[in-house]
């Protein structure tokens, strides 16, 4: 159950970033990204949470873990679609890709380059609050 919520959380957060950058370009999309990414992610979360109301558990921690775990992979896809990413990596550096792809601390650093830093902070604080209030007795 947790892996499902990780994948859904990551997709609901990072896919709007990819689509926004494909349609608007990489230059000035960060104000739009800062609003759209958290809004869609929270919308999907609350939709899933409402469907699981019988279980009375919060999946906010799993959703946030998915955002951080799969973040570098989605940001690499975004950069590659923009002409960077895999297009600019030398063959000697390919060993680093699997190390980077699933290392959650890179998500915060790479989000600064990806212009999604503020959206990531909003979602991190929001899901932390949701999880703590849902877990409180």
N, C-alpha and C positions, 0 to 999 in steps of 0.2 A: 504494500500500500504506500509506503514512504517513497519508493523509487518513482511511482506514478506521479505523485505530487511534486517531486523534484523536477521531473521532465516537464510537466504542465506549467509549473512556476517559471522555469527557465524559458520555455517557449513563449509564454504570455508576456514576459518582460523583454526578452531580447529580439523577438521577431518584429515588433513595431520599430525598433531601432534600425534593423536591416532595411525594412520597407521604407522608412522615412528617409534614410540616406540614399537609397536607390532612386527615389522619386524627387528628392530636393537637392541632392549633392551633399558633399561632406562639409562645406564651408560654414554655413550659418544656421544649422538645424538645431543647435543645442537648446534654445528656449522651447521649441516645439517638442523636442525629445524629453525635456524635463517634465513636461506636462503629460504627454501621451503615454510614455512608458509606465509610470506609476498608476495612472488612471486605468489602463487596460489590465495591468497585473492585479490591482486591488479588485477590479470588477470580476475577473475570472476567479480570484480567491473567494470572494463572497458568494459567488454563484456555486462553487464547489462546496463551500462550507454550508450553504443552505440545503444543498442536496444531501449532505451527510449529517444533518441535524440529529438524526436518531442516534448517532454514535456519540454526540456531544463531546467531541475532541477537536482541538485546534490543529490544523495542519500548517500553521504559519511558519513553524521552524523548518519543516520539510521544504516548503516553498522557498524560503530564503536560502536554505542550503543548496537547492537546485540552481538558484540564480547565481550564487557564488561559485559553485562547482563547474557549471557549464558556461560561465561567463567568458572565459578566454576563448573557448571554441567558437562561440557566436561572434565575438569581436574579431577573431581571425577571419571568419566568413565575411563580415562587414568590410574589413580592410581589403580582402581579396576582391570583392565585388567593386570596390572603389579604385582598384588598380595597384594597390600595395599588397600587403600580406604575403601570400605565397608567391606572388610575382617577383618579389624583391629579395627573397631568401636565397643565399648561396647554398650549393649542395653540401658544403661542409657543415652548415648549421642545421640541417634537417634533423639531427639527433635531438635538438632542443625542443622541437615542436611537441612531441608526446609528453615531455616533462612539463612544458608550459600549459598544455591544454587542460589538464585536470588538476591544477594547483590553485586552490581558492584564493590565497593571498594575492595572486597576480590580478585578480578581478578588480580590486580596488585601484591598483596602479594603472592597469590598462584602461579603465573607464575614464581616466583623465585624458588619455590620448583619443579615446573614442567619443568624447564630448558627452558622455552619459554619467558623469561623476555625480552631479546633483540628483539625478533621478535615482541612482543607486543609493545615495544617502537617504533620500526620502523613503524609499522602500525598506531599507534596513531599519530605520527608526520606526516606521509604521508597523512592520511585521514583528519587531521586538516588543512593541507596546501591545499589539494584538495577542501575541503568544503569552506575555506575562499576565495580561488581564484575563485571558481565557483559562490559564492554568491556576489562577489564584483560587483558593477555597472559598 
